[in-house]
Amino acid sequence: QVTLVESGGNLVQPGGSLKLSCAASGSIFRVNAMGWYRQAPGKQRELVATITRGLYRNYADSVKGRFTISRDNAKNVVYLQMNSLTFEDTAVYLCNAVLFPSYGGQTYWGQGTQVTVSS
C-alpha cells in the first residue's frame, strides 16, 4: 500500500509559478515511477510528467520547457515546478505512483491539488 498526499496548489496569475509537492508513504521501496497528471473540468485526465526511481523524466509536450519534475528518494517526495503558467494549466493536479512489475505494478493516486491560473 502506498499513500500519496499532494500540496502546493493555489491561485496564480498567468505567467506565474507554483511548486507542487507529493509526499509518499507506505511501501515506498516498491515504487518505481512517480508522476503528475492533471484533470480540467470536462476533460480527460492527462499526463503532465513522470520520473522513475532512476530519475528518467518524461514530459507532456504542452509543458516541456516550462515544468520540471524532480524526486527526492531519501524524503520520498516528488516535486513539480511549474513556470510560465497559462490559463490552460488550470486543473486538479494528481500525483501517482507505480510499483515495480515484480511487486505487481499497481498504480496509486493521491487526492489532488487545485491549480487555478486566473487574472
N, C-alpha and C positions, 0 to 999 in steps of 0.2 A: 504494500500500500504506500502511495506517495501523496502527500498533501501539498498543494501549491497555493500561495497567498500573494496576490498582486497588490501593488501600491504605486502611487505616484500620478495617477490620473488627475486631470484638472481642466479648468477652462483657460485657454490661452489664445492670444491674438494671432492672426496669420503672420507667418514669418518668425514666430517664436519657437521656443524649445521646451521640451519636457524630458525627464528621465524616469522611465518606469522600472520597477524592481519586482522580481518574483522570487520569493523565498520558498525553498523546497524543504520538506521534512519527511521522515519515514525511511523507507528502504532506498536511500539515495544511491547506494553502491550499485543498484540495479539499473540506474538511469543512464542512457546513452545520450540521445538528443533532447534538447530542450528548445523551446521556441515561443514565438509570439504570433498570434493570429488576431484578426480583428473582424468585427461584425457591425456593419452600419444598419440603421433601420431599413427594413425592406430588402436587404441584400444578403447574399450568402456569406458565410464565414470564409475569410481568405487568409492565405499565408502572408505574414509580414517578413519574418526572418527566423532562421533556425541556427543552432550551433551544437555541434557534437561535443562529447567529452574531450575529444582530441582537438577541439577548437576550430573545426572546419565550419565555415559560415556559409549560409545561403540566404539570399535576399529576393524579395519580390522586385520586379523591375520598377514598380511605382515608387519604391523607397530607396533604391540604390543611390548612393551619394548623399543621402540626407539622414538615414537612420544607421545606427551602429549597434549591433548586438554583441554583448560580452558576457563572460561567465567566470565566476569565482568558485572553482570547485572546492576550495577549502571552506568557504562560507555557505556553499550550496545556494547561491543566488545567481540569477540571470538578470541582466540589465538590458534595457532598450533605450539608447539615447536617440531622441528624435529632434532634428533640427529643421529649420525652414518649413514649418508646418503649414499646411493649406487646409481649406475648408473640407477637402476630400479625405483628409485624415481623421475626421470626426468619426468615432466609433467606440464600441466597447472593445478593449484590448484584453485578450485572454492568453494566459501562459499555459503551455502544455509540456509534458514530459513523456518520453517514450522509452520503455525499458529495452535493454539488450534482448535480442531474439532468444538467447539462451535462458532468459528469465521470463519468457512468454511474450515479449513485445507489446505489452499493453500500453495504452495511452491514457494519461491522466490530465485533467483540466482544472484550472483554477476558476474562481467565480467571475473574474473580470474586473477591469477598472475603466471608468469612463474618461475618454479624452474628447473634449469639445473645443473645436477651433472656431472662434467667432470674434467678430469685431464689435 
